[in-house]
């Protein structure tokens, strides 16, 4: 039992909060998580399943979003709707969302804010912007199945192993145009994907 003069302090990391004045339930993925968490597909929307209350989505109605269909989730980037819910494709965005393009991802699984206007859940993304310092990155990633084993069906049908060679090239730079007033952000990303698959 604590004494009269004992003080108990509870602190919470700032990036785990959505809003203290809102009844929303969800999570915020800040820039360092978007940057550091591994993404084989390099699509930010694959990080949604790291939030409690969400499940994986591989097809039109697979997975769940707080018990609801993923096709009913509203996906926005900088306030503009980029979701394909109209075509029943769930949380897949109408455009590819690179982790080099997005600064922060906010996932709301329950009690959707009235400001969003629709959706049983929300995925809100904010685009990166320039600062007073020049910053950027360049990288190339390669996924090559030359060393992968054949899958069970290839072995069963005595066919050659499937093959894929995917290359992604990314370059981005941001900085000031007029210090403290105007900034720029430039991103270039290219993907080349060559695949061979045996189907019987």
Residue pairs with C-beta under 8 A, 6 or more apart in sequence:
2 8
15 28
15 30
15 33
16 27
16 28
17 28
18 24
18 25
18 26
18 27
18 28
18 106
18 108
22 113
23 111
24 108
24 110
24 111
24 112
24 113
25 53
25 66
25 108
25 109
25 110
25 111
26 51
26 53
26 106
26 107
26 108
26 109
26 110
26 122
27 50
27 51
27 52
27 106
27 107
28 104
28 105
28 106
28 107
29 37
29 47
29 50
29 51
29 104
29 105
29 106
29 107
30 104
31 103
31 104
31 128
33 47
34 44
34 47
34 99
34 102
34 103
34 104
34 105
35 99
37 47
37 50
39 46
39 47
39 99
40 46
40 143
42 98
42 99
42 141
42 168
43 96
43 97
43 98
44 97
44 98
44 99
44 101
44 102
44 105
44 125
45 75
45 91
45 92
45 93
45 97
45 123
47 105
48 54
48 91
48 105
48 107
48 123
49 55
49 56
49 57
49 63
51 107
51 109
52 109
53 65
53 66
53 67
53 109
53 110
54 63
54 64
54 65
54 66
54 107
54 109
55 63
55 64
55 65
56 62
56 63
57 63
57 70
57 90
57 91
57 92
59 90
60 71
60 88
60 89
60 90
61 69
61 70
61 71
61 88
61 90
62 70
62 90
63 70
63 90
63 91
64 70
65 72
65 73
65 91
65 109
65 120
65 121
66 109
66 110
66 120
66 121
68 120
68 121
69 90
69 120
70 90
70 91
71 85
71 88
71 89
71 90
72 85
72 119
72 120
72 121
73 83
73 85
73 90
73 91
73 119
73 120
73 121
73 122
73 123
74 81
74 83
74 85
74 112
74 116
74 117
74 118
74 119
74 121
74 122
74 123
75 81
75 82
75 83
75 85
75 91
75 93
75 122
75 123
75 125
76 82
76 83
76 116
76 122
76 123
76 124
76 125
77 93
77 97
77 102
77 124
77 125
77 126
77 127
78 125
78 126
78 127
82 93
82 94
82 95
82 97
82 125
83 91
83 92
83 93
83 94
83 123
84 90
84 92
84 93
84 94
85 119
91 123
97 125
98 170
98 187
98 189
100 128
100 137
100 170
100 172
100 187
100 189
101 127
101 128
101 187
101 189
102 125
102 126
102 127
102 128
103 126
103 127
103 128
103 129
104 125
104 126
105 123
105 124
105 125
105 126
106 122
106 123
106 124
106 125
106 126
107 121
107 122
107 123
107 124
108 116
108 121
108 122
108 123
108 124
109 121
110 121
112 118
112 119
112 120
112 121
112 122
113 122
116 122
116 124
127 185
128 172
128 174
128 185
128 187
129 174
129 183
129 185
130 174
130 175
130 176
130 177
130 183
130 184
130 185
131 174
131 175
131 176
131 183
132 175
132 176
132 179
132 180
132 183
133 175
133 176
134 173
134 174
134 175
134 176
135 173
135 174
135 175
136 171
136 172
136 173
136 174
137 170
137 171
137 172
138 170
138 171
138 172
139 169
139 170
140 167
140 168
140 169
140 170
141 167
141 168
142 165
142 166
142 167
142 168
143 164
143 165
143 166
144 164
144 165
144 166
145 161
145 162
145 163
145 164
145 165
146 163
146 165
148 161
149 161
150 160
150 161
150 162
151 161
151 162
153 200
154 160
154 161
154 162
154 198
157 198
157 200
159 198
159 200
160 198
162 195
162 196
162 197
162 198
163 195
163 196
163 197
164 193
164 194
164 195
164 196
165 193
165 194
165 195
166 191
166 192
166 193
166 194
167 191
167 192
167 193
168 189
168 190
168 191
168 192
169 188
169 189
169 190
169 191
170 187
170 188
170 189
170 190
171 187
171 188
171 189
172 185
172 186
172 187
172 188
173 185
173 186
174 183
174 184
174 185
174 186
175 183
175 184
176 182
176 183
176 184
177 183
177 184
